[in-house]
Each structure stands twice: as structure tokens, then as C-alpha cells.
Amino acid sequence: MSFIKKISKREKNLIATALGAIALFLVYQFAINPLLKYAERIQDEIPKMKGDLLTARRITARYRQLDKEIRDIRQRLDQRAAEFNPHDFLSTLAQKGGILPNLEDIKLDVTKINENYQEDTATVRLRNMQLEKLVNYLFEVENSGQLLTVKELSIKPDSDNSLSLDVTFDISTFTKTKKTDEGTGSKPPAKPQRPRRR
């Protein structure tokens, strides 16, 4: 206290000014400056955050679209006749299109997807085909309303007639898994007992 009494008023003002400057520096360095840097970082990240938000919205919209398509496919599968057979259906379409004589083979392959559904892939071979009839047949297949999709398609000139085509293609669809009857409680017939020897 004696030191403060000895210094002049001008020196006191200088000391007060210095202490105020130090206080302001500390406030700026440890309070204001970090806030300014944080605000600057946020400003820099805003464009990226907007981009991420747009991407998330697009993903959400795509997910909803796919979910709707899956529910629609399941509904159409449930409404389709339980006895639907891709082999028979493709043969019937070939007969209606007048190309049954050109139908060499339909080979059906089944891949189990889960407990409820399986993918049926039919490999169709057509010989000596005219291009117009081939196009009409493929159009009828994909627009039959039976969830049939043409996957792989191979076309080459017929070996006997260069104006005709030999065609092989895969047609895929989904059907309900056919469940076998189990656990009915029936027992195999009992074997007849052999007479005991005495």
C-alpha cells in the first residue's frame, strides 16, 4: 500500500491502463479468439454439411422408392397364382406367338433366396427365328405382368439359314418357395413281427 501511495497519479493511470490492456488481451486470447476460430471453421464446413444433407436426402428418397418397389413386387407375387410355372408360361407365350416349332429347349434353374422366395431362371433356346417374331416374343415376356425379366441374350446367325437367327437368353422371375409337408405326425407302417422260435 505504501508503494501505491508513493507513485504519482500519472503512474497509477499507466498501471491501470496496462492492467486493462492485459485483461483485454487475455479475454481476446482465451475467449473471443477461440470463438472466432470456431465460427470460421463452421463457415468453412457449411458447404460440406449442405452437400452431405443433399446426399442424405437423395439416399432417403432412393430408399423409399426401392422399399415401395419391393412391397409392390411382394404384393404382385402374393396375387399371382400359386401354381404359376415359368416353363409352362413361356411355352404358352411361344405357342400364341407362333414360334413353338422354333422353341428348342427351356431349362429351368431354381435358386433359393430365403425361406419364402426363390429365383427361377429359365434358359430359352430358339432356332431358325425371324427377328420380328423374336422382338415380339421378348416384348410379350417382359410385359406379361408376371415379373419376368430378360437377363442375358445371345444372338447369332442360324447355321443352315443366314437370314434366320439362333437365340439363347435367360429369363428371371421370383416365385414363392414351395414348402414340403413336414411334421404331419404320420408314422411308417410297422414291420411284421417274426414268430419267436421255441
C-alpha distance (Angstrom), angle and dihedral (degrees) to the residues before:
residue distance angle dihedral
M1 . . .
S2 3.81 . .
F3 3.80 88.7 .
I4 3.77 92.3 54.8
K5 3.80 90.9 48.9
K6 3.79 90.8 52.7
I7 3.83 97.1 52.4
S8 3.74 119.4 84.6
K9 3.78 126.4 -110.5
R10 3.78 90.1 -108.4
E11 3.82 91.2 55.2
K12 3.78 90.0 47.5
N13 3.81 89.5 54.3
L14 3.80 90.6 49.4
I15 3.79 91.4 50.5
A16 3.80 91.6 47.6
T17 3.79 90.4 48.9
A18 3.81 91.3 49.7
L19 3.81 92.3 48.4
G20 3.80 89.9 48.9
A21 3.78 91.1 50.0
I22 3.81 90.8 50.0
A23 3.81 90.5 48.8
L24 3.81 91.6 49.9
F25 3.81 90.4 48.0
L26 3.80 91.6 51.5
V27 3.82 92.1 47.7
Y28 3.80 91.0 49.1
Q29 3.81 94.4 44.1
F30 3.80 98.3 46.8
A31 3.80 103.1 25.9
I32 3.78 115.6 20.0
N33 3.82 99.3 32.8
P34 3.84 95.0 53.4
L35 3.80 89.4 48.4
L36 3.80 91.2 50.7
K37 3.82 91.5 49.3
Y38 3.79 91.0 47.8
A39 3.82 90.8 49.9
E40 3.80 90.1 48.5
R41 3.81 91.3 50.4
I42 3.79 90.7 49.5
Q43 3.80 90.5 50.8
D44 3.79 89.8 52.1
E45 3.82 91.7 48.9
I46 3.82 96.0 47.1
P47 3.86 95.1 85.4
K48 3.82 90.5 49.9
M49 3.80 91.1 46.6
K50 3.80 90.1 50.9
G51 3.80 89.7 49.8
D52 3.82 91.2 49.4
L53 3.81 89.8 49.2
L54 3.81 92.1 52.2
T55 3.82 90.2 47.8
A56 3.81 90.9 50.1
R57 3.80 90.5 50.1
R58 3.82 91.3 50.3
I59 3.82 91.3 48.5
T60 3.80 90.7 48.9
A61 3.80 91.9 49.3
R62 3.82 91.0 48.0
Y63 3.80 91.2 48.4
R64 3.80 91.3 51.6
Q65 3.81 90.5 48.6
L66 3.81 92.5 50.0
D67 3.80 91.3 45.3
K68 3.81 89.8 52.7
E69 3.81 91.2 48.6
I70 3.81 91.8 49.7
R71 3.81 92.0 49.1
D72 3.82 89.2 48.3
I73 3.82 91.6 50.8
R74 3.80 91.6 48.8
Q75 3.78 90.6 49.5
R76 3.80 91.8 50.4
L77 3.80 90.6 47.4
D78 3.80 90.2 51.6
Q79 3.81 90.3 50.2
R80 3.80 94.1 47.7
A81 3.77 116.5 97.6
A82 3.79 112.6 -88.7
E83 3.80 90.7 -133.0
F84 3.84 93.4 56.2
N85 3.79 110.1 141.0
P86 3.83 119.8 -172.0
H87 3.81 92.7 -153.1
D88 3.80 93.7 53.9
F89 3.80 92.9 41.8
L90 3.83 93.9 51.9
S91 3.79 90.6 46.7
T92 3.80 90.3 51.7
L93 3.80 91.2 50.5
A94 3.81 89.9 49.8
Q95 3.79 90.0 52.1
K96 3.81 92.1 49.6
G97 3.81 90.1 48.4
G98 3.78 92.6 51.2
I99 3.80 94.2 -118.4
L100 3.79 100.2 106.4
P101 3.85 90.7 112.3
N102 3.81 87.7 56.0
L103 3.80 93.0 52.0
E104 3.77 104.9 102.7
D105 3.79 101.0 171.4
I106 3.81 145.9 -14.7
K107 3.77 114.6 -158.9
L108 3.79 116.6 -170.0
D109 3.81 123.1 -153.1
V110 3.81 122.7 -174.7
T111 3.81 125.5 -154.3
K112 3.79 118.8 -174.4
I113 3.83 112.3 -130.9
N114 3.80 99.2 -178.9
E115 3.78 139.4 -38.9
N116 3.81 92.8 -63.9
Y117 3.81 107.4 34.1
Q118 3.78 140.3 41.2
E119 3.80 134.1 -172.9
D120 3.79 115.6 -122.2
T121 3.80 114.6 -159.1
A122 3.79 117.3 -169.8
T123 3.80 118.1 -163.7
V124 3.82 106.5 -153.8
R125 3.81 123.8 -163.9
L126 3.79 120.1 -164.3
R127 3.79 124.5 -177.9
N128 3.79 133.6 -161.3
M129 3.80 91.4 8.5
Q130 3.78 128.8 172.0
L131 3.80 113.7 -132.6
E132 3.81 94.4 -126.4
K133 3.80 93.3 52.9
L134 3.80 90.8 46.2
V135 3.81 92.0 53.0
N136 3.81 91.1 47.5
Y137 3.80 91.9 49.5
L138 3.81 93.9 49.8
F139 3.80 89.8 46.8
E140 3.80 91.4 52.8
V141 3.80 90.6 48.1
E142 3.80 96.1 53.2
N143 3.82 94.1 40.4
S144 3.78 96.7 44.7
G145 3.80 93.3 102.4
Q146 3.81 90.0 -124.2
L147 3.82 96.2 109.7
L148 3.80 92.8 -107.8
T149 3.81 118.3 158.5
V150 3.79 127.7 -170.2
K151 3.80 107.2 -134.6
E152 3.80 116.6 168.3
L153 3.81 120.7 21.7
S154 3.80 127.5 -171.7
I155 3.81 121.0 -176.9
K156 3.79 128.2 179.6
P157 3.82 135.8 157.0
D158 3.78 115.9 -84.4
S159 3.79 112.2 -101.5
D160 3.83 92.3 -131.0
N161 3.81 100.1 36.0
S162 3.81 120.2 31.1
L163 3.82 90.1 -163.2
S164 3.79 90.8 62.2
L165 3.80 130.6 65.1
D166 3.76 137.5 -128.5
V167 3.79 108.1 -147.5
T168 3.80 133.9 -170.5
F169 3.80 122.5 178.9
D170 3.80 141.5 157.5
I171 3.78 122.6 -125.3
S172 3.79 118.3 -163.7
T173 3.78 131.6 -162.6
F174 3.78 139.2 153.2
T175 3.76 125.9 -117.7
K176 3.76 135.0 176.5
T177 3.77 114.8 -88.9
K178 3.76 110.2 -104.4
K179 3.78 107.3 -124.8
T180 3.77 119.9 -150.3
D181 3.78 120.4 -135.6
E182 3.77 108.7 -101.4
G183 3.73 135.5 169.0
T184 3.82 95.1 26.2
G185 3.78 90.0 147.0
S186 3.81 93.6 -124.2
K187 3.76 114.8 142.8
P188 3.81 128.2 -151.4
P189 3.80 114.6 -102.2
A190 3.78 113.3 -85.1
K191 3.77 116.3 -105.2
P192 3.78 114.5 -114.7
Q193 3.77 112.3 -101.7
R194 3.75 118.1 -117.2
P195 3.78 115.8 -125.0
R196 3.78 113.9 -103.3
R197 3.74 118.0 -113.0
R198 3.75 116.0 -123.0
